[in-house]
């Protein structure tokens, strides 16, 4: 229940993208605002792995509320530039507000298609325009991730870096929670990928990157530990993320039953003080344009 995702190339992109934009618009008001820091931490880690330096120009594809855009802007400094693009106007509005709050005049977020990166308002996207392209917990949402990777290679200068974060193995203790909810909803999950998805294994993603003209792909795995005060806190967090897409797909007449089934499994996971802890592996992949 970590969010609706595709992760394999398909010709049905327009409808899927419209659905994703709406999903994240609905999540935007509470995203990262329920007392759990999750994506902001992963954004900082991705920027650290990307190894940017002052004066560089960076594109954040699928910038969301700015989890990677803001630390990227700080990394390249005022002499550089950080551009975020996202399909969701609500998420872009949040990113812009954070950029303005921090006075990062060399950073901006625009509404647009992060898969194709074309026709962006006031953003030059000629070949070789960027030193770094980031895709933080986003690329597996795209209908055509292989096409996106090829586009990013085109946008990068020779030797430029692509840095991607994506989910590795989830916490096995939480499998009964996901299994309890599965019969009730029709939407997919970013932990349940199609057979042709390049995000099913490190080797598969490296192969896609090599085929697109990248070299030296390296992937590291790190733990992402998220803590919740209690089950209610976890539910508030779920509804603040793209995972709400699954629960929106549960018929209203069955939602109470589904929630009860999940709560029974959550109860088994609770610590004596009622808290819950989830630990998933997050993969960070960095490759260079050949």
C-alpha positions in Angstrom: 0.0 0.0 0.0 2.8 2.4 -0.8 1.1 4.0 -3.8 -0.2 3.1 -7.2 2.5 2.5 -9.7 3.1 1.1 -13.1 6.9 0.6 -13.7 6.6 -0.9 -17.1 6.3 0.7 -20.5 2.8 1.0 -21.9 0.8 3.0 -24.5 -1.9 4.0 -22.0 0.2 6.9 -20.6 -2.2 9.8 -20.9 -4.9 8.3 -18.7 -2.5 7.0 -16.1 -0.7 10.3 -15.9 -4.0 12.2 -15.4 -4.9 9.8 -12.6 -1.5 10.2 -11.0 -1.8 14.0 -11.1 -5.2 13.8 -9.4 -4.0 11.3 -6.8 -1.0 13.5 -5.8 -3.2 16.6 -5.8 -5.4 15.0 -3.2 -2.4 14.0 -1.2 -0.7 17.4 -1.4 -2.4 19.2 1.5 -1.2 16.7 4.1 1.9 15.2 2.4 4.8 15.1 4.9 2.6 17.0 7.3 1.4 14.3 9.7 4.4 14.1 12.0 6.4 11.6 10.0 9.5 12.6 8.0 9.9 10.0 5.3 10.4 11.4 1.8 12.4 14.5 2.9 14.9 12.1 4.4 15.1 10.1 1.2 15.5 13.3 -0.8 18.5 14.4 1.2 20.0 11.0 0.8 19.5 10.9 -3.0 21.2 14.3 -3.3 24.1 13.1 -1.3 24.5 10.0 -3.5 24.3 12.2 -6.7 27.4 14.1 -5.6 26.5 17.5 -7.0 28.8 20.5 -6.7 28.4 24.3 -6.7 27.4 25.9 -10.0 25.7 22.9 -11.5 22.3 22.8 -13.2 20.1 20.0 -11.9 16.7 18.7 -12.9 14.4 17.0 -10.4 12.0 14.7 -12.3 8.9 14.2 -10.2 9.8 16.8 -7.7 6.7 16.4 -5.5 6.8 18.9 -2.6 10.6 19.4 -3.0 12.1 16.6 -1.0 15.1 16.4 -3.3 14.7 19.8 -5.1 15.5 21.8 -1.9 18.6 19.9 -0.9 19.7 19.9 -4.6 19.4 23.7 -4.7 21.4 24.0 -1.5 24.1 21.7 -3.0 24.5 23.7 -6.2 24.3 27.1 -4.5 23.2 30.4 -5.9 25.6 30.1 -8.8 23.8 26.9 -9.9 20.2 26.2 -10.8 17.7 23.6 -9.6 14.5 22.9 -11.6 11.8 20.6 -10.4 9.0 19.3 -12.6 5.8 17.4 -11.5 2.5 16.6 -13.0 0.6 17.6 -9.9 -0.2 21.3 -9.5 -0.8 20.7 -5.8 2.6 19.2 -5.2 4.3 21.9 -7.3 2.5 24.6 -5.3 3.9 23.0 -2.1 7.4 22.9 -3.6 7.2 26.5 -4.7 6.1 27.6 -1.2 9.1 25.8 0.4 11.5 27.3 -2.2 10.2 30.8 -1.5 10.2 30.2 2.3 13.9 29.4 2.1 14.7 32.2 -0.3 16.2 29.9 -2.9 15.9 32.2 -5.9 17.9 29.8 -8.0 15.4 27.0 -7.6 11.9 26.7 -9.2 9.2 24.1 -9.6 7.0 23.9 -12.7 4.0 21.8 -13.7 4.8 19.4 -16.5 5.4 15.9 -17.6 8.5 14.6 -15.8 8.7 11.6 -18.2 9.0 13.6 -21.4 10.4 16.9 -20.0 9.1 18.9 -22.9 7.3 22.2 -23.2 8.1 23.4 -19.7 7.2 27.0 -19.1 10.4 29.0 -19.2 12.8 26.0 -18.7 15.5 25.5 -21.4 15.6 21.7 -22.2 18.0 21.5 -25.1 20.3 18.4 -25.3 23.0 18.6 -22.7 21.2 21.2 -20.6 21.8 19.6 -17.2 24.7 18.3 -15.1 22.5 16.0 -13.0 19.0 14.5 -13.3 17.3 13.3 -10.1 14.3 10.9 -9.9 13.5 10.4 -6.3 10.9 7.7 -5.6 9.2 8.6 -8.8 10.4 6.8 -11.9 8.5 3.6 -11.2 5.2 5.7 -11.4 5.8 6.6 -15.1 4.1 4.6 -17.8 7.3 4.6 -19.9 10.3 4.5 -17.6 12.6 3.3 -20.3 11.6 6.3 -22.5 12.1 8.6 -19.5 15.6 7.3 -18.9 16.5 7.8 -22.6 15.2 11.3 -22.4 17.3 12.1 -19.3 20.4 10.9 -21.1 19.6 13.4 -23.9 19.2 16.2 -21.4 22.5 15.4 -19.6 25.8 16.8 -20.7 28.5 14.2 -21.4 29.6 12.8 -18.1 26.5 14.0 -16.4 24.8 11.9 -13.7 21.4 10.3 -13.3 20.5 9.5 -9.7 17.4 7.4 -9.0 15.9 6.2 -5.7 13.4 3.3 -5.7 12.0 0.7 -3.3 14.0 -2.4 -2.5 12.6 -5.2 -0.2 9.9 -4.2 2.1 9.8 -5.0 5.8 8.6 -8.7 5.9 6.9 -8.1 9.2 4.4 -5.9 7.3 3.5 -8.5 4.7 0.4 -9.6 6.7 -0.8 -6.0 6.7 -0.6 -5.7 3.0 -2.1 -9.2 2.5 -5.0 -8.3 4.7 -5.9 -5.3 2.6 -5.2 -6.8 -0.8 -8.6 -8.5 -1.4 -10.5 -5.3 -0.9 -8.9 -2.8 -3.4 -8.4 -2.8 -7.1 -5.5 -0.4 -7.3 -1.9 -1.6 -7.4 1.1 -0.9 -5.2 4.6 0.4 -5.9 5.7 -2.9 -4.1 3.8 -5.0 -6.7 5.4 -4.4 -10.1 4.5 -5.9 -13.5 6.8 -8.6 -14.9 8.4 -6.2 -17.5 9.2 -3.5 -14.9 12.9 -2.6 -14.7 12.4 -2.0 -11.0 12.0 -5.7 -10.2 15.8 -6.1 -9.7 19.0 -4.1 -9.6 20.3 -6.1 -12.6 17.2 -5.2 -14.6 17.5 -1.4 -14.0 21.2 -1.5 -14.7 20.5 -3.2 -18.0 18.0 -0.5 -18.9 20.5 2.2 -18.1 23.2 0.6 -20.1 20.9 0.2 -23.0 20.0 3.9 -22.9 23.6 4.9 -23.1 24.6 5.2 -19.4 27.7 3.7 -17.9 29.1 2.8 -14.5 25.7 2.2 -12.9 26.0 1.5 -9.2 23.3 0.8 -6.7 23.5 0.9 -2.9 20.8 -0.2 -0.5 20.0 1.6 2.8 17.4 1.1 5.5 14.5 3.6 5.7 13.0 3.3 9.2 9.7 5.0 9.7 8.0 5.3 13.2 4.4 5.9 14.0 3.0 6.8 17.4 0.1 4.3 17.0 -2.2 2.7 14.4 -4.2 5.9 14.0 -1.0 7.8 13.2 -0.1 5.2 10.6 -3.6 5.6 9.0 -3.2 9.4 8.8 0.2 8.9 7.1 -1.2 6.4 4.6 -3.9 8.9 3.5 -1.3 11.7 3.2 0.7 9.7 0.6 0.0 8.1 -2.8 -1.0 5.0 -0.9 -4.4 6.6 -0.5 -5.0 5.5 -4.1 -5.4 1.9 -2.9 -7.9 2.8 -0.2 -9.8 5.0 -2.6 -10.2 1.9 -4.8 -11.9 0.0 -1.9 -15.7 0.1 -2.3 -17.2 2.3 0.4 -19.5 -0.5 1.6 -16.4 -2.7 2.2 -14.0 -0.1 3.6 -15.0 -0.7 7.3 -14.4 -4.4 6.9 -11.0 -3.7 5.2 -9.9 -1.3 7.9 -10.8 -3.8 10.6 -8.8 -6.6 8.8 -5.7 -4.3 8.6 -6.1 -3.1 12.2 -6.0 -6.7 13.4 -2.6 -7.1 11.8 -1.4 -3.7 13.0 -2.2 -4.7 16.6 0.2 -7.7 16.2 3.0 -5.3 15.1 2.5 -2.8 17.9 5.2 -2.3 20.5 4.1 -2.3 24.2 3.6 1.5 24.0 1.4 1.1 21.0 3.9 2.4 18.5 4.7 0.9 15.1 8.0 0.8 13.2 8.5 0.0 9.5 11.9 -0.7 8.0 12.2 -0.9 4.2 15.2 -1.1 2.0 15.7 1.9 -0.4 17.9 1.6 -3.4 19.9 4.5 -4.7 21.2 4.1 -8.3 23.7 6.5 -9.9 24.9 6.2 -13.5 26.8 8.6 -15.9 26.0 9.6 -19.4 28.6 7.8 -21.5 
